[in-house]
Amino acid sequence: MNVAESFELSEQDYLHDEYSRDIKHEYIDGQAYAMVGASESHNIISGNVFAQLHRELKKSGLKGKGCKTFIADMKVKASGNIFYPDLMVICEPDPNDSNFVKNTPSIIVEVLSASTRKNDITLKKMAYMNIASLQEYVLIEQDKFEVVVFRKSQHWASTYYVLGDEITFESIDVIISVADIYDGVEGLTQATA
């Protein structure tokens, strides 16, 4: 997250004020942190993953059973913090979820950048893993062909995927190739082992 500004406020004030702001903020430890726009690669990758997940959920019939894919502007509450994940898949609707804050994601995806990497790998990872419904946390590099998936079923151990691999999202039984995730992104390097 590029931090343009931060300020302290209550969660209630954050949620009330967030809808009137031009810039999105994440709420971390009682502070609201402004988020700055994403790169072209980030947007292409996020769009590719959203399109693949949406299409596969529809094809498998899970979309008709309540599974929904959300991109960028939907918040999730985790360990008292409120984040804007790049993507989420929710298959267990929670009657306590508001229209803007979701509490029951099955999958959360973050696209890494130099400004977000530290928070995505540390703070967000630990917070997300405390969400009871979460089954998979996915980190996608935007500067090289590399995807890391942490799975609850594997005690949150990491599995790395590179160009030529396919990723099975176990919680929704969907397979997406690494090549499809990076389709249209230029200037990437192959990840090294």
N, C-alpha and C positions, 0 to 999 in steps of 0.2 A: 504494500500500500504506500503510495507516495503521500506524505503527510503535508498538506498545505496549511492546515491549522488544526488546533485541538482546543477543547474547552471542557470544563467540568459541569455536569448536570445530572439530575436524577434520571432513572430509566423512563419514568412516566413523562418527564419533560422532553427527553430525547425523542420518544415515540410520537409525542404530540407535535413537536417542532420539525421533525424530519420531513414530514409531508409538505411543508411550506418552503423548504430550502431548495435552491437550484442545484446545489452540490450534495451528493450522497455522503453520509458519514457512517462509520462503524462505531459501535459503542463498546469500549473496552475498559474494564475496571473503573467505571464511573466517568470516563472521559469520552467525548465524541471526537473522532478523528476524520477529517475530510479526506475523501478519496479523489484521486486525479484520474483522468481518462486513460484508457488502455491503448496499446499499439495496434497497428493493422494486423500483425500476426496473431496477437491475442484474440482479436475479434473474429478472425477467420477460424482459428482453432475452436473457440467457444461455439461459433455457429455450426461448424462441422459436427461437433459432438452432440449438440442439441438436435440437429437434423437427424443424425443416425439414431440416437436414442428414441426420439419421437416416432420415427418411422418404424423401428423395430418393436416398440411397445404397441403401436397400432396393429402391426402385422401379427404379433403374437396374441393379441386379444387382451393383454394386460391393461392397455389404455381404457378399454371398456369396463375393466374391473376396478377402476379408480386410480391407476398409476398415472401420474402426471409429471411432465418434465418442465422445469422452470429455469430461466436464464437471467442472470445479472441483477435484476431489480427486485427480487424477492429476498427478504431477510430470513435468517434462521437464528434462533436463540440457543446458545450453548454455554454452559457453565457461567451463567449470569452476564454473558457478553452477547452482543447482537452483531452479526456479520452479514455481508452480502456475498454469498458464494457465487462463483462464476456460473455453476449449474447445480441443480438438485433434481433428484427423482424422488417423488413421494408416492408411496403405495399404501400407506396407512393414514388416511385422513384422521386428524385429531379434532374433535369438536371444540377444543380450546384454542386451536390455531386461529389467529385473526386473518384477515384478508392479506396482510402484509408480512406477518411474522409466522414462519412455519416451525413446528417443533418435532416433526416426525419424518425426517428424510431417511431414505434407504441408501442413497448414494449422494455424496457431495464431491464435486469436481472443482479444483482450483487450477488455473493456468498460471504458471510461475513467471515472474519477471524479476529483474534485479531489485526492484523496490518492494516486492511482496514476498520474495523467497523466504526470508527469515521468519516472518509471521506465519506464513502458510505451513512451513515445516515444523515450527515449534508451537507457538501459542494456539493457532487454529487447530492444528492436528490434535493437541491434547484436549482442547475444548470439544471438538467434534467427536472424539472417541468416547466422550461421556454422554453422548446422545443415545438413549436406549435403543432407538429404532435403527440407528446407522449400521449398515452392513459393510460398506466399502467407501474408502476415502481415496480419491484419485488426484495425483499431482502430475500436471503435464508441462514439460519444458516448452518454451516457445522459441528457443534459440538452437535446439538440437532435437533430433528424433529420440525422445526418451519419455516414457510414461511410467510412473510408479503407482502401484495399487496396494493399499493396505486393506486387509480383509479381517473382519471380526472373527470369521470362521477359522482363521489361521493365527489367532491371538495378536492381530494387528502387525504381523510380520509383513515386510515389504517384498513385492515381486516387481521386477523391472521388465519393461517391454521396449523393444527397439524396432526400427523399420524392418518389415518382413514378418513381424509377429502379429498375432491376433489376441485380443483381450476378451476374456469371458467375464461379464458382469454377472456373478453368480446369483446375486439377490433378485435379479429380474430375468435371468437366463437369456441374456443378449450378448452376441459376439460382435465386436467392432475391430477392424484392422487398424494398426498404427498408421498405415498409409492413408486410410480414409480420414483419420483425425487431422493429419497434416496436409491434406489435399489443398492445393492453391497457395501454400506458404512457401516463399522462396528464400534461398540463401542459408539453409540449415546445414548443420554438420551431423555426421553419423555419431551416435553416442559410443563411447569406448567402454570396454568392460573393466 
